[in-house]
Amino acid sequence: MKKLKELTDAKIESGRQANPEFMNGVDTIIKQAKEFQQGEDAIKIAQKAPNFKLPNPEGKLISLAILLEKGPVVITFYRGNWCPYCNLQLRALQARLDEIHALGATLVAISPQVPDGSLTEDEISNMDFTVLSDQDAKVALQYGVAWEVPEFLAEHMRVDRKLDLEKINNGNGNVLPIPATFVLGKDGIVTWRYVNVDYRTRSEPDEIIEALKNLS
């Protein structure tokens, strides 16, 4: 099985070949974001993760506090099902979910998409982890991973990809989460994290599983 990085690197290279000007622009934006330390406010290891109550695709409110009663929780923030890098990540996590569950953990994926727009009914029934909707990005902000989308990227989404983020996210058209993953112990304390403003790179499932093993 290929590593997630191999898959995302291949996607990046494909993008460079198809639209080098756009990808060069993304490189510039990401470089600037890192220089301004975007993501540096994300909650740190040894901090307690903020509680939340967010709707799942069926509209039922899911509480972090209740999930923690069952054991460790892995929280991953993603941009939406329209993001190819996010889809690669979620598929990679789904493929390793049995191992995550065997370690007593629950996987939660959070995006700004409205509950009834995140996944189809078939996808919901086939998804073995919890998908939640953070429409106004308030939870992303609490976790320090809310990012105001630069106009260059916003225009690409509107014009090139015909994406209406305001509609997709129920009014929130300009704030997306920085892709980030947090491993929480049963006490809600962050024991491991991955935060990178470059939305084209993600944490490896292997790293998440190793972090969960270290909790045991």
N, C-alpha and C positions, 0 to 999 in steps of 0.2 A: 504494500500500500504506500502511495506517495505521501510525503510530508505535506502539510498544508502550505508551507513556504514554497515548495516546488510548484504547487498549483497556483498560488498567487503570483509568484515570479513569472510563470508562463502567461498568466493573464495580463500582467504588466507589459511583458514583451510583445504580446499580441496587440495591445493598445498602442504601443510605440510604433509598431509597423503600420497600423491602420491610421493613426492620427498623431504623428510625432509632434506637431505644433501644440496640440492640446496637452499631451503628456509632459512636454517641456514646461508648459505653463503650470501644470500641477506640481512639478518638481520645485518650481520657484515659490509657489504658495506654501508648500510644505516646509521648505527651507526657512521662509519668513516666519511661519507659525512656530517652528522649533526655536528660532532666534528669540521670539517673544515668549518662549516657554509655555506655549499653549499645552494644557494638560498638567502643568506643575501643581495646580490646586487640587488635583484628584486626591481622594482620601488615601492615607498612607497605611503601610503595614503596621499593625499593632493598634490602629484606631478602630473604634466601633462603627460599623456601617449604619447609616441612617435607616430607620424603618420606613416602609412604604406600604401603601395599599393601591394596587393598580388593577385595571380590568384585563381579563384574559380575552381571547377571541370571541367567547360567548357572552362577554359582558359581566362575568362574575368577578368580584373584587378578590384579589389574592394578596395576603399580607405576608411580608417577610418574617415577621415575628412568629407566625403560625408555621411557616416553612422550616424555620430554625428549630422548632420543637421536635422535628423529625430527624435532624442531624445537620451536617455541614451543607452549605449552599454555595453554588457557583453562579455568579451573576455576570452575564456578558451583555454589554450594550452594543447594539448594531444599528445601522442607519435605516434599513428597511428592506423589504423583499425585492425592491427594484435595484438593489446594489449587488452587482455580481460577486464582489469580494465577500460580502456578508453571506451570500448563499453558499459560497465555497466553504466558509467557516462553519456555518450551521450544519451543512452536510457532513463535514469532518467530525463535528461534535456528536452528531447523531450516530455516526459509525462507531464511536467509542463510548456510547452512552451506557452500555451494559457494564463497562468497567467503572464508570462514574457511579452508577447505582450500587455496584458491588461494594464500593467503599462507603456506602451509606449516605451519599450526597444527592442533592436535588439540583438540577440545572435549570436556570431561569434566563431567558433571553428577552431583553427589553428594547423596544424601538418606539419612535414617536407615532407610528401608524395607528389609525383608528382601529378599534377592535375588530370590526367586521370587514376591514380591508387588508389586514395583515396576511391572512391565509384563506384558502378555499376550505370548504367543509371537508373535502377529501384529505387535504394536507393536514388539517387539524387532527383528524382521526388517526393519521399515520405518524404524527409527531409525538414523540415520547418524552418531550420536555416542555416546560411551561413557557409560553410566549405571552408577554404582557405589553400593554400600550401606555406609553408615557407621552401623551399628545402634546402637552405644553412644555415638555422637557424639564419639568420641575425636579423630578428625581435625578435626571442627568446632572442638573445644576447642583443638587445636594451632594452628589458624588464627585463633583468637580470635573465633569467630563462633557459639559454642554459647550458647543462650539458654534458661533455665528458664522454661517457659511459665507465665504468670500464671494463677491459678485461674479468673479470669473467662473467659479464652479456653479453658482446659481444660474447664470446665463446658459451654461452648457446643459444643465438639467432642463431648463425651460425650452431652449431653442433646439438643441441637438437631440435630446432624448424625449422631448415632449412630456416632461414630468411636471405635474402641478402639485408641488409639495404642500401648498396651502390646503388643497383639497385632500391629499393623501393623509396629511397630519391634522386635519380638522382645524385649520386656521393658523397653524404654526408653519410658516413657509420659509423661515430663515435660520432656524436653530436645529442642529443635528447633534447627536452624541459623538464624541470622539470614541472610536472603537476601543473598548476597554473590557478587561475581565478581572473579576475579584473573586478570590476563594475565601469564604468565611467559615470560621469554626462554629460549632454549635452555639457558642456564646455571642456570635455576631461580630467577633473581632476579625479584621482582615489579616490573613496569614500569608497571602501571596497576591500579587497583582501584576497586570500587564496594561500599560497605557501608552498609546502611540498615536499622535495626531495624524500620522500618515495612514489614511484609511485603507491603503492598499496592503498593509501588513497586519498580521493577526498573531495572537498567541497560539502555540502548538498545543493540541490536545494532550500530547505526551507531558508537557510542562504542567498542565492542570492536574493530570492524574498523579504526577509525582508530588505535587503540592498536597493533594488529598491523602496520599500515602503517608506523608510526613505528619499528618494530623493523627494518624492511628496510633 
